[in-house]
Amino acid sequence: MNTEQTQTLLAMVVVLGMFAVLVLPSLIGIVHDRRIDRQIREAQERDRAEAQKSSSRSTVPSTATWYAEGRRSKKLVSS
């Protein structure tokens, strides 16, 4: 191996090392985000399972139900 080949090899190693240094934080962030997403998904599934166990139907009406009932009562009064 002559001097030119050694310099070329050294330059390639430096470039690959710099690439690794630049990409590593991104990869760590992606892995971290996936772990958090998995934990959130598991917590939501656990909450759904607990909600189904505690009651089969919610006792608080939704906003749409409340609005529709209000509209019906106004129709009855005005007619």
C-alpha positions, 0 to 999 in steps of 0.5 A: 500500500503506497502513500496515496492509498493510505491517505485515501483510506484515511480520508474515507474513514474520517468522512464515515466517522463524521457521517456517524457523528451527524446521524447518531443523534437523529437515530437516538431521537427516533428510538426515543420517540418510538418508545414514548409512542409505544408507552402512550399507546399502551396507556390508552389501551389500558385506560380503554380497558378500565373504562369498559370494566367500570361502566358500559355507558358514560353518564355524561352526555356528549356535546352533540347530544346536549345540543340536539336536545336543546334544539328539540326543546326549542322546536316544541316551545315554538310550535 
